[in-house]
Amino acid sequence: MKTILFTVLFVLLLTPSTLLAKTFDYWAVHNMPKSVEKDYYIWRFLSQKTTTKAEARKIIYEASRLNKKLRTVYRKKTGLNVELPKIKATGAVDNSWRKRSKANKSFKHGLALLKQKKPKQATNYFEDARQNYKKRYDIDKSLFWLYMSTKDDNYIKLLRESCHVNIYTLMAADTISAIS
């Protein structure tokens, strides 16, 4: 009698959790945007007993990354190993990090020359940094230090024309009001 009661109680407790477990269909997962969250739902979809091999083969290529769990569940479902195709870059290769690195070196060298009281030499390095920087903040920084090394008001005027609000444009505004 106790075992029957225990079995009935166990079935009643287990039934709501299995009824509440959400199942996913192919189109619900397919329509999600590519993300880490989608990878999780792909894993859940592949783990379902109702998922077919054909659906598994289609959906796996929508994952943004293949981790061990995705590979394992895919292998269990289809019996195959999977690799995501390599995405080839199109167009020109972006070497902006090289330009930024060169600009940073030039800027630091210019500061070192200013510390050594060699402003004319530092000017060349600050100008090189200004030409290689892409971000407005960095260009403004270079313009400010060009002004500091040359005391040429044209650099302050260029800096004042910047629409970017930062410490260097604010100092340029103060300097122009002091000059006027």
SVG drawing of the C-alpha trace seen along z (x, -y; Angstrom):
<svg xmlns="http://www.w3.org/2000/svg" viewBox="-2 -90 68 92">
<polyline fill="none" stroke="black" stroke-width="0.4" points="0.0,0.0 2.8,-2.4 4.6,-1.7 1.5,-2.4 0.9,-5.6 4.5,-6.6 4.3,-5.8 1.2,-7.8 2.7,-10.8 5.9,-10.5 4.0,-10.5 1.9,-13.5 5.0,-15.5 6.8,-14.6 3.9,-15.3 3.8,-19.1 7.5,-19.5 7.3,-17.5 4.2,-19.4 5.9,-22.7 9.0,-21.8 8.9,-24.0 9.6,-22.4 10.8,-24.4 10.1,-24.0 12.5,-24.7 10.9,-28.0 10.9,-29.5 14.6,-28.9 15.4,-29.8 13.7,-33.2 15.9,-34.3 18.7,-36.7 22.2,-35.2 23.6,-35.4 24.8,-33.4 21.2,-33.1 20.3,-31.6 23.1,-29.0 21.5,-28.0 18.1,-27.5 19.7,-25.6 21.3,-23.3 17.8,-22.9 16.2,-22.2 18.8,-19.6 18.4,-18.0 14.6,-17.4 13.5,-13.9 11.2,-15.4 14.0,-17.1 14.8,-15.3 18.2,-14.8 17.3,-17.1 16.3,-19.9 19.5,-19.4 21.6,-19.7 19.9,-22.9 19.8,-24.6 23.4,-23.9 24.8,-26.3 22.9,-29.1 24.9,-28.9 27.3,-31.8 29.8,-29.5 30.1,-25.8 31.0,-24.8 31.4,-21.3 27.7,-20.9 26.5,-21.8 29.0,-19.5 28.1,-16.6 24.3,-16.9 24.7,-17.3 26.8,-14.2 24.3,-12.2 21.4,-13.4 23.0,-13.0 26.1,-10.8 28.2,-13.5 30.8,-16.0 30.3,-19.6 32.4,-22.6 31.1,-26.1 32.3,-27.5 35.1,-30.1 33.9,-33.5 36.2,-35.3 36.7,-39.0 35.7,-40.9 37.1,-44.3 40.3,-45.9 42.0,-44.6 41.5,-46.9 44.9,-48.0 43.5,-50.8 45.1,-49.2 48.5,-49.6 47.9,-53.2 46.7,-53.8 49.8,-51.9 52.1,-54.1 50.3,-57.2 50.6,-56.2 54.3,-55.7 54.7,-59.0 52.7,-60.8 54.6,-59.2 57.9,-60.0 56.8,-63.6 56.0,-63.9 59.4,-62.5 61.1,-65.1 59.1,-67.8 60.3,-66.6 63.9,-66.8 63.1,-70.5 63.2,-69.7 59.9,-71.2 60.9,-71.5 61.6,-67.8 58.5,-67.0 56.4,-68.9 57.2,-66.4 56.1,-63.5 52.8,-65.2 52.1,-66.0 52.7,-62.4 50.4,-61.3 47.6,-63.7 47.8,-62.3 47.6,-58.7 44.9,-59.0 41.3,-58.4 39.3,-59.2 38.5,-62.8 39.7,-62.7 43.1,-61.6 43.3,-64.2 42.4,-66.9 45.0,-65.6 47.6,-65.8 46.5,-69.3 46.7,-70.5 50.3,-69.2 51.2,-70.7 50.1,-74.1 52.1,-73.5 55.2,-72.6 55.0,-75.5 52.7,-78.1 51.2,-78.5 47.6,-79.9 46.5,-78.0 46.5,-74.7 44.3,-76.2 41.9,-77.5 41.8,-74.0 41.1,-72.5 38.4,-75.1 36.6,-74.1 36.3,-70.5 32.7,-69.5 33.9,-66.9 33.8,-68.0 36.8,-66.9 39.5,-68.3 41.5,-69.5 38.7,-71.4 37.8,-73.0 41.4,-74.1 41.4,-75.5 38.3,-77.5 39.9,-78.9 43.1,-79.7 41.3,-81.5 39.3,-83.6 42.5,-84.5 44.2,-85.5 41.2,-87.7"/>
</svg>
